[in-house]
Amino acid sequence: MRNTAPMFGRFRYGYVAPAVLLVAGLLYAPFVWTAYLSLTRYDGLEPPAFVGLANFAKLFQDEALLTSTRNTLIWVIGTMVLPVGLGLLVAVLSYDIKGGAWYRVPFMLPYALSGAGLAMVWSPILSHDGIANLLLGVDTAFLQDAPANTFAMLAVWTWQQLGVNTLLFVVGLQSIPKEPIEAARLDGAAGWRLFRHVIWPLMRPLTAVVVGLALVAGLKTFDIVWVLTQGGPGRNSETLAVTMYKETFVASDYGYGSAVAVMLTVVTGLASYLYLKRQVTAT
């Protein structure tokens, strides 16, 4: 048989070149262009005018950006705690019981909706004269008052994400070897002790992945906020992604909007790196 190893070795870069060029064209080139625009004053009509770091200096003086940063932080903490924690709880309670899969079905259905579709469903519910106020017998402006509107939208997001997190944790539970659990039960472990000292440590790798995905999702929250409030009233419910969109495509300040985009990209990348590094160190 003819030895084809030298041929593959000689042309190995040619095999991966199409994928590399595709990734570079769709991901890296737009980011480089965005980084360039962040150093300019550009309204989409006149040629970009170089202004150096003026847009980045403006970031630290913009009160609306401070508000969106606060809201984004609430989203990050909320998405890492609520959907993940409740998903784990539902998975543990419905696992290894008769008909457990059917109990999980209602939690899975909302995940079929997109963020925009989810927001359209909940908009008439959370409006000032909506169903929530009628059922609760209260007069609460769920989407008007800050930061209560952020918490209300976070609750809607939790309702959607609960199902997929439950599914991931169920898969993790199914992958746990039965021998350690049976040995722990023979030693008298049950309930909370069994979960804390046996099941939870075995699920840490999966939990790290789920929390990491939640971290990134919280940082780039956009669609549900845009459809429900468009960052309002005023700008009190904006996230960094909404601020980036409004500055770029509503105010046509492409330079400043690009600076916000670069900052969001750097923050997301840095947060992901630090989180993954911490997880690797812990293991």
N, C-alpha and C positions, 0 to 999 in steps of 0.2 A: 504493500500500500504506500502510495506517495505521501511523504511527510509534508503536511501543509502548515506546520508551525511557523517556519520562516515567513511565509506569505502573510499569515495573520499578524505576526509581529511587525512586518514591514508596513502593513496598511491599517494597523490598529487605530491610529488617530483618524483615519478616514471614516471608519465605522461610527465613531462617536461625534464626528464633526457636525452632521445635520442636527443632532439633538442639542449640542452646545450652541450652535448658531441660533436655533429656535429659542432656547432659553435666554440667550443674550439679547436677541431682538425683541422678545416680549416682556422681559423683566428688567434686565440691566440697562438697556438703552433708554427706556422711559425714565428710570430713576436718575440716570446721569443727566438727562434733559431737565428733569424736575429740579435737581440740585443746581443746575446752571440758572434756571429761572429764579430760584430763591435768592440769587445774587443780583437780580435786576428789578427794575420797575417796568411792568409790562401789563397792558390792558387788553391785549389780544388784537389790537388794531395797529398801533405804532410799533416800530421795531423795539426790542428789549433794550433798556438803558441800564448799564452796569451801575449798581449802587453799593457794591461790596456787601458788608454785613449789616446794612441798615435794617433790612427786614428782620433779621435775627435779633437785633437790638430792640426792635418794636415788640417782639414777643414778650419781653419782660416788662413792658409798659402797658400792655393791653389788658384791661380789666375783664373783658369778655373771655380772653384766653385763660385767665386765672379761674373764672367760673367753669369753663369747659374742662379744665384740668381737674378741678375738684369733682365735677360730675363723673369724669372718666375714672377717677380713683374710686368713687363709690361703685361704679359699674364693675371695676376689676375685683374689688373685694367681694361684692355681691355675687358675681358669677363664679368666683372660686369657692364660695361658702354655700349659697342656697341650692343651686341645681346639683352641685356635687354632693353636698351633705344629704339632701333629701333623696337624691338618686341612690345613694348608698343605703339609706334607711329602707327605701321601698324594695331594693334588691334583696337585702338581708331578710326582711320580713316575709317576702313572697317566695323566697327560694326554698326548695326542698319541702314544699307543702303541696297537697293535692289541689290541682287547679291553679297553681301559682302563676302560670303563663297567662291565664285569662284575667287574673287580677292586674297584670301589668299592661294589658291592652289599652285601657283608657288613658294611661299615662303616655303611651306611644303615639296616639292619634294626633295630638297637636304638633308633633314634630314634622308631620307631612306638610304643614303650612310653611310658606316662606315668611321671613320677618315682616315684609310689607303686608302680606295677606293676614298675618296674625294681628298686626296693628289695626287693620281695617275692621277685623272682627271685634276688637276690644275698644275701638274708638267710641261707638255709641254706648258702650257699657260704662266707660269711665268719664264721659262728658258730664258737664254740670247738671244737666237734666236727664242723665242717663239711667240705665237700669240699676246700676250699683247703688245710687242714692235712693232710688225707689224701694229696693229690697231691704236696704239697711235702715231706712227711715232717717237719713241724715242729709245734711246740705253741705257736702264737702266738694271742694274744687280739686279733684284728684290730679288733673293735668295742668292746673294753673299756678299753684303755689310751689315755690322751690324751697328746699330740695324734695318736698313730698312727691312732686311729679316724677322725679327720677326714681324714687322708691316704688311708685306705682308701676312705672314701665319695667322696672327690674322684676317686679312680681309677675308681670306678663311674660317676660323673658324666661323666668324660672318655670312657669307653666309649660312653655314650649320645650325647654331643654331637659326637663326632668326625665322624660321618657328615654332619650338616647343615653343619658348617663346611667339610668337604671339598667338598660340593656348591656352597656359596657361592663358594669359591675357584676351582672349576672354571668356574663361570659367569664369574668375573672373568677367568680365563685366556682363555676363548673370546671375550671382548669386546675383548681387546688387538689392535690392528691388527697385521697380519703384516709390514708394511713395515719398522718399526723393528727387529724381530727378524731379518728377512732381511738388513737392512743390517749389523746387528751381527755376524751370522755371516760375512758377506763380509769383515768387518774382522778376523776371527779369533776372535771371542768365542764361547765355548762353555761348557757346564756351569755351574759356580759363577759364573764371571765374567759369563756371559750373564744368569743369574738376578739377581745382585746389582746390576748396572749398568743393565739394561734392563727385565727383567720386574718385579722388585720395585718400582721407582719407579712404573711404570704401574699397579700394583695397590694403591698406598697408599690411595687413596680407599675402596676396598672393604674393605681391611684395617682402616681406621679404624672403619667401620661394624661389622664383625665383633667387634672388640675392645670397642667401646662396648656392644654387646649382651651380651657376656660379662661386662663390668663390672657391669651392672645385674643380670644373672642371679646373679652371685656374691653381691651384696649382699642379695638377697631369697631366698636358699636356704632352703627349708623342708621340702618333702614328702619328699625322700629321707632327710633327717636324722630326721624325725619317725617314719617307718616303720621305719628300721633301728635307731635307738637311743633315740628319743624324748628326745634331748638327754643321755642318760646314758652310762655309769653315773653316778649322781649328776646333775651338771649339766655334766660336763666336755666334752661335744660339742655343746652348744647353739650355735646361731647367733642373731643378733639377732631374726630372724623367729620362731624357736622360743621364745626368751625372751618375746617379745611375746605369743605364743599361750598359753604356760603361765601367765604372770602374769594374763592376761585371762580365759581360759576354764577353766583348771584351778584356779588360786588364787582366782579371782573378785575379783581386785584390779583393777577396770576403770580406776581412775584411774592407777595405776602402769603397767599394760599400755598404756594410751593414751599415756603419756609416752614409753615405749619406741617405740611406733609413730610418734609425731611425730618423735622423734630419727632413726629409721630413714628416714623420708620425707625429712627435711631432708638427711641424709647422702647418700642416693641422688641427690636432686636436685642437691645441690652438687657431688658427684663427677661427675655427668653433665655439668653445666654447665662445670666446669673442663676436663674432657676434651675436650668439643666446642670450647670456646674455644681450647684449645691446638692442636687440629687445624686450626681455621680460620686461626689465626696462622701455623702451619707452612706452609700452602698459599699 
